[in-house]
């Protein structure tokens, strides 16, 4: 199964405008302090989760998507998986922003 929750949950008005960074911070905090599902998650699990969510964030920047909860979508997931950020070498956020700006500039010149 691809999704564990309704894939449209972040489109609901009460969630759509939550900052992506706040969403990630809250989730990672919950992982470390949860009381269900066997208790807190180990740091060996939290680090890969943080890295994965950071990679997804970079892909959102590259694709010029807003960093809000409504950008957590099947369409953006699919783009991230196909994007070099998803499976290729990691890039820093500043590099991602620079690449997005370069692509926007190239589109204007075309």
Secondary structure, 3 states (H helix, E strand, C coil): CCCCCCCCHHHCHHHHCCEHHHHHHHHHHHHHHCCCCCCCCCHHHHHHHHHHHHHHHHHHHHCCCCCEHHHCCHHHHHHHHHCHHHHCCCCCHHHHHHHHHHHHHHHHHC
